[in-house]
């Protein structure tokens, strides 16, 4: 049983698991906090869970204690495998640990839907993993929800609204296809070693379909061009995308003198649809 396992500090001492900067590791040792993160993912009974970077297994314990049907934990650091094996032995048949890179793994080959992703993501790959999970070839994705730890600054960018400094490509990419909210914030001292910044847990629930119709690739090009030069007016930032960009902006109700951070998701989608129409008539949407 999970309750019979030793405290995490003892596990770290026993296996000499000093956090390594090269793995982006900051261990969360308070099992009350890891349990709160597991609960933030919602009801885990009847769901498989994909965990990235479990380290010594604090969150892994929480996921199993909260009733996850099966947990797939992917860990790059071989030093952590014996500690994770102890958890697997305490929960026969419910935890599979794979040594490897989550960026190279297809969870569907190991898990059965519904699938929830829950992870204290290593800071060095967190944003890249989120982008991959938000931009699959087909939607809905393999996951039902994502409950992920990020640097607080990244978390605020995910949930940001128009008009704020944090608003940008990440907010639009996530909010186009999902509901996102910050459910927990953690100070640096909650971790070992303590990072230089605060952290936050974001809960993201996949929508059945995007909020507004748009071609994903065209929308991404429009948003990338707009925010790559966010200080410029949109008529200047987007001029390389298509001829007569001012007319296209005005046609969908966007003032050509507006800046990217002032424009909401619905308007960006309307512009993407219009520019896709231009492309369909023989025009070409340029790469930003």
N, C-alpha and C positions, 0 to 999 in steps of 0.2 A: 504493500500500500504506500501511497505517496507520503502519508504522515510519518512513516517509519524512516524516511530518508533524513540524512543529517543536514544541519543548517548549511546554507551556501558558503559561508565563510570557511567552514571546515572542509567543504568539498574543494574549494579553491586552494586551500593550504595543502590538502592531501595530494592534489594533482598538479601543484605548482602552476596554477593558471593565472599568472600575471598578465593583465590586459596588454595587448600589443597595438601600438599605433598603426602599424602597417595593415592591420585588419579593421581599423576604425572601431576598436572595441572600447566600450565603457559599460561595465557590468552593473546591472541593477540587482542588488542583493536583498532588498526588503521584499519578502514574500507577500506582505500586505499590499504593496504597490503592484507587484506582478499580478496578483489576484484581481485588483481593480482594472488593470488593462484587459485581462481576459474577460471580465464581466462587461467591459465597454463594447466588446464584440457582439453582445447580444446572447441569445440562447444558443449554446453550442451543442446541445443534445441533438443527435440526428444529423450533425454536420461533420465533414472532414475539415481539418485545419492545416494550412500550409504556413510553416514558420521559417523565417529566414534569419540566420545568424543567432541561434539559440544560446551560444556561449556555454556557460556552466549549467543552463537549464532552468533558471528561475521562472521565466514566463512559460516554459514548457510544462513545468509542474502546475502552474495556474490553469493552463488550458485543459489539462487532463483532469484536474480537480473540479473544474466547472462542467465536466461531462462531455467533452469533445469525443465524438465517435472514434476518430482516428486522427493522429497528428503526424504529419511529415515534416521533419526538421532537417534543414539543409545547412551544413556547417563547413566552412573552408578550413578552419583551424583544427588540425588533427589532435592537438593537445586536449581539446574539449570532448573528444569521442568517448573516453572511458567514463567521464562523469555522466554523459547522456545515456550511456549503456546501463548505468545503474538505475536511471529513471525508467528506461524501457523494461528492465527486469522487474521493477516494482509494479508495472502496468502491462502485463503480458498481452500482446496482440494489438495494443492501442498506439504504440509509438514506433515509427520507423525513422532511423537517422541515416542520412546520406552525406558522405563527405564529398563536397564539390561546390560548384559555383551556381548560385540560384539563377544567374543570368543565362546559364546554358541548359537549364532544366525545364522540361515540360511537365507541370504538375499533374496534368490529366492522365499521364501514363502511370501515375501512382495513387491518385485520389478519385473518389466517386462524388459527384455533385449531390447535394449543395456543398460548395467549397467556400470557406472563409479564410482570408489571409490575415494573419495576426503576427506582428513582428516588431521587435525593438531593432529597427534597421541600423546597420552600420552607417555612420554619417557619410562615408566615402562612396556609397552606392545607392543611398536612399532615393534621391531624386531620379536617378536613372531607372531604377526598378519601378517607381511610380509611373513614369512616363510610358514604360513598356506595358504595364498593366492597363493603362488608360487608352492605349492606341493599338489594340489587337486588330488583325485583318477583318474580323467579324465582330459585331456587337449584337446581343449581350456577350460579355466576356466569360471566361471560365469561372470567375469568382462572383460570389453574391455580395460580399462586402470586403473592405480593406480596413483594418484597424492597425495603424502604423505610427511608430515613434519617429519624430524628426527633430532637428533643431527648431526651436520655437519660431525663428525667422522664416524658415521654410513652411512650417505649418500655417503661419499667418498669410503667406503668399497663396496657399491653396484655397483658403476660405475668403480671400479679399474681395471687396466689392468695388465697383467703378468709383473713381474719384480719390482712391487711397493710393499711397506710394507703393504699397505691396501688391496692388492689382497689376496683373500682367498675363503672360502666356500660360503660366501654370494654373492660375485661377480659371481661365477660360477653358483650358483643356480638360480640367477636372469637372467643372460645373456644367459643361455642355452635356455630359453623359451621366452625371452622378450628383447625389446629395453629399455635401461635405460639412463637417462641423468639428471643432476642437472639443474633446471630451475630458481632457486632463492635461494639466501643466505640471512640470517637475523642475525643481531647482537643480543646479549643478551638483550640490552636495548629496543628492539622492543616488549618485553613481560612484563607482570605484573603477578607475580614478575619476575625479570630478572634471568634467569638461569645462571649457571656458564660457559656455553659453547655456541658457536654459533650454529645456526640451518640452515638447508637447505631443500628445497623442491625438491623431486625427482619425475620425470614423467616416468612411466613405461608403455609401450604398449605391450600387449600380442601378440606373434606371433601365427599364425595358427597351427604351429607344431614346435617342438624343432629344433634348428639350425643343429644339427647332431644327427643321430640315437643313442640311448642308452637306456638301461633299467634304469628307474629313481632310483630304490632302489640300484642297483649295482653301478651306478654312485655316488650316495650319499655316499656309503660305501668307495669307492675308494678315493673320495675327502676328506672325514672325516679323513681317515687314513693318507692321505698325509699331511694334514694341522694340524693334532693333534700333529705332530712332525716335524714342518716345518723347523727346523734347521738341520734335518737329511737328508742325501741323500735318494732318493726314494727307493733304493734297501733295505735300512734299515727300513724306515718308513712303507713300504708296505709288508715287508716280512711275516707278519702274515696273509695276505689276501689269499694267494694261494701258493702252492709249486712252486719253480723255478721262482720266481717273476722277477729275472734279465732277463731271457729269454723272458718273456712276455713283459717287458718294451722294450727290444731291438727289438722285433718283430713289435712293433707299432711305432718305431722310437724315443723312449724316452731314452736318456742316463741314465743308472742306477745310475750314480753319480750326476744327476741333483737334484735340490731341488724343492719342490712343487711350489714355487712362480715363477719359471722360465717356467712352463708348461702351455700352452694355453688350452682353452676349447676343441678344436677339438681333441687334443692328449689325454686328459682325457677321452673323449667319446670313442675314439678308444680303449683305455685300458679297459674301462668298457665293451665294446662289446666283447673283447677277453676273459676277465675273465668270462663273462656270458657264453661264449662257453665252457670254462673249467667246469663251474658249470653244464652245460647241458650234459657233458660227464661223469658225476658222481662225479666231484670234488665239492668242497665246498668253497664258498667265506666266509671268517671269518668276524665276526663283528669287527670293529676297536676298 
